[in-house]
Amino acid sequence: MNIYKLIKTKIREEQKMFAILIDPDQKKQSDLIKIIKLANNAKIDLFFVGGSLLKTDSLDSCIETIKSHSTIPIILFPGNAMQVNNKATGILFLSLISGRNPEMLIGRQVITAPILKNTNLEILSTGYMLIESGQQTTVSYMSNTIPIPYTKNDIASATALAGEMLGLKLIFMDGGSGAINCISQEMISSVKNSITTPLIVGGGISSPEQAIKSCNAGADIIVVGNAIEKDPSLIHKISTAIHEI
């Protein structure tokens, strides 16, 4: 399955997509299987798997569990160069374009690129934009970068446009794990109006209403993680809301 082609097809058909973010460290086997079954029933579009800081060697077993219970594509959302696994469908090859840390812009990508070349993973080059969300998140601390300020729509738009002009296939606006605030509709709309690249939005989304507002503002793919860990019933509610738009 070609993930990028699937995303572009969904956009042409004016259909929004829903991805669940799975942190391998946060899931017991029984809890993970429950999430997977709920995701299958809700017909979500994608699993994103990864985390800013993995404390255990759980990535491989997590992917194996998902694959044994579902046919939904698995996309690696790596927090570092070590989070590569050939059992997934694809990988978001992230460049943290909102920050000014050269290691996150290109340094770690240089280390990972030769490894990825020897896998069967679909490489999805992604401009990752961290947006201020009300508190410092794990990704902002671990990446040693400052998020784009919550109200600076012009900076966000120019950053996304630069990412597109550099040839990145996707733009991912994220409040980070544990975000208090969703990214504003105004910023999402401003970014979407500046680019033609598919737009992923995550961080702080904890209700169907918030997901709908983000989609209506211009998000093509909605990503939810923390809220689902706390309340798995949101999988069906948010998936239904997104797919009915």
Residue pairs with C-beta under 8 A, 6 or more apart in sequence:
1 73
1 89
2 122
3 46
3 73
3 75
3 89
3 90
3 122
3 124
4 122
4 124
4 169
4 170
6 73
7 17
7 170
7 198
7 220
7 221
8 198
10 16
10 17
10 45
10 220
11 198
11 220
15 243
16 215
16 219
16 220
16 221
16 222
16 242
16 243
16 245
17 45
17 46
17 220
17 221
17 222
17 242
18 44
18 45
18 46
18 211
18 221
18 222
18 224
18 238
18 239
18 242
18 243
19 44
19 45
19 46
19 47
19 48
19 75
19 200
19 202
19 221
19 222
19 223
19 224
20 35
20 39
20 44
20 46
20 47
20 48
20 223
20 224
20 225
20 228
20 235
21 48
21 49
21 50
21 77
21 202
21 223
21 224
21 225
21 228
22 32
22 35
22 47
22 48
22 49
22 62
22 66
22 225
23 50
23 51
23 177
23 225
23 229
24 49
24 50
24 51
24 54
24 56
24 58
24 59
24 61
24 62
25 51
25 54
25 55
25 56
25 58
26 51
26 229
27 35
27 62
29 65
32 62
32 65
32 66
33 65
33 69
34 232
35 228
35 232
35 235
36 65
36 66
36 69
36 70
37 69
38 232
38 233
38 235
38 236
39 47
39 70
39 72
39 235
39 239
40 69
40 70
40 72
41 236
42 235
42 236
42 239
42 240
43 239
43 243
44 72
44 235
44 239
45 72
45 73
45 221
46 72
46 73
46 74
46 75
46 221
47 66
47 70
47 72
47 73
47 74
47 75
48 75
48 76
48 77
48 92
48 223
48 225
49 59
49 62
49 63
49 66
49 74
49 75
49 76
49 77
49 88
50 59
50 76
50 77
50 78
50 79
50 83
51 79
51 83
51 138
51 177
52 79
52 137
52 138
52 139
52 142
52 143
52 176
52 177
53 79
53 138
53 142
54 79
54 82
54 83
59 83
59 85
60 85
60 87
63 74
63 85
63 87
63 88
64 87
66 72
66 74
67 74
67 87
73 89
73 90
74 87
74 88
74 89
74 90
75 88
75 89
75 90
75 91
75 92
75 124
76 83
76 84
76 85
76 88
76 90
76 91
76 92
76 121
77 92
77 94
78 84
78 91
78 92
78 94
78 112
79 139
79 142
80 108
81 108
81 111
81 112
81 115
84 91
84 112
84 115
84 116
84 119
84 121
86 119
86 120
86 121
88 121
89 121
89 122
90 121
90 122
90 123
90 124
91 116
91 121
91 122
91 123
91 124
92 124
92 126
92 128
92 170
92 172
93 109
93 112
93 116
93 123
93 124
93 125
93 126
94 109
94 126
94 128
94 172
95 104
95 105
95 106
95 109
95 125
95 126
95 127
95 128
95 163
95 168
96 104
96 105
96 128
96 130
96 143
96 145
97 105
97 127
97 128
97 129
97 159
97 162
97 163
97 168
98 128
98 129
98 130
98 131
98 145
98 147
98 148
98 156
98 159
99 105
99 130
99 143
99 144
99 145
99 146
100 145
101 143
101 144
101 145
104 143
104 144
104 145
116 123
124 169
124 170
125 167
125 168
125 169
125 170
126 168
126 169
126 170
126 171
126 172
126 200
127 159
127 160
127 163
127 164
127 166
127 168
127 170
127 171
127 172
127 197
128 172
128 174
129 148
129 156
129 159
129 160
129 163
129 171
129 172
129 173
129 174
130 137
130 139
130 140
130 143
130 145
130 147
130 148
130 174
130 175
130 176
131 147
131 148
131 150
131 156
131 173
131 174
131 175
131 183
131 187
131 203
132 147
132 148
132 149
132 150
132 175
133 147
133 150
133 175
133 176
133 179
133 180
133 181
133 183
133 203
133 204
134 150
134 179
134 180
134 181
134 204
135 178
135 179
135 180
137 147
137 175
137 176
137 177
137 178
137 179
137 203
138 176
138 177
138 178
139 174
139 176
139 177
140 146
140 147
140 176
147 176
148 155
148 156
148 159
149 155
150 181
150 184
150 187
151 184
151 187
153 184
153 186
153 187
153 190
153 191
154 190
156 173
156 187
156 190
156 191
157 190
157 191
157 193
157 194
158 194
160 171
160 173
160 191
160 194
160 195
160 197
160 199
161 194
161 195
163 171
163 195
163 197
164 171
164 195
164 196
164 197
168 197
169 197
169 198
170 197
170 198
170 199
170 200
171 191
171 195
171 197
171 198
171 199
171 200
172 199
172 200
172 201
172 202
173 183
173 187
173 188
173 191
173 199
173 200
173 201
173 202
173 203
174 183
174 200
174 201
174 202
174 203
174 223
175 181
175 182
175 183
175 202
175 203
175 204
176 203
177 203
177 225
177 226
178 226
179 203
179 204
179 226
180 204
181 204
182 203
182 204
182 205
182 210
182 213
182 214
183 201
183 203
183 204
183 214
185 213
185 214
185 216
185 217
186 217
188 199
188 201
188 214
188 217
188 218
188 219
189 217
189 218
191 199
191 218
192 199
192 217
192 218
192 219
193 218
198 220
198 221
199 218
199 219
199 220
199 221
200 219
200 220
200 221
200 223
201 214
201 219
201 221
201 222
201 223
202 222
202 223
202 224
202 225
203 223
204 210
205 211
205 214
205 222
205 223
205 224
205 227
205 238
206 224
206 226
206 227
206 234
207 227
207 234
207 237
207 238
208 234
208 237
208 238
208 240
208 241
208 242
209 241
211 222
211 224
211 238
211 241
211 242
212 241
212 242
212 245
214 222
215 222
215 242
215 245
216 245
222 238
222 242
224 234
224 238
227 234
228 234
228 235
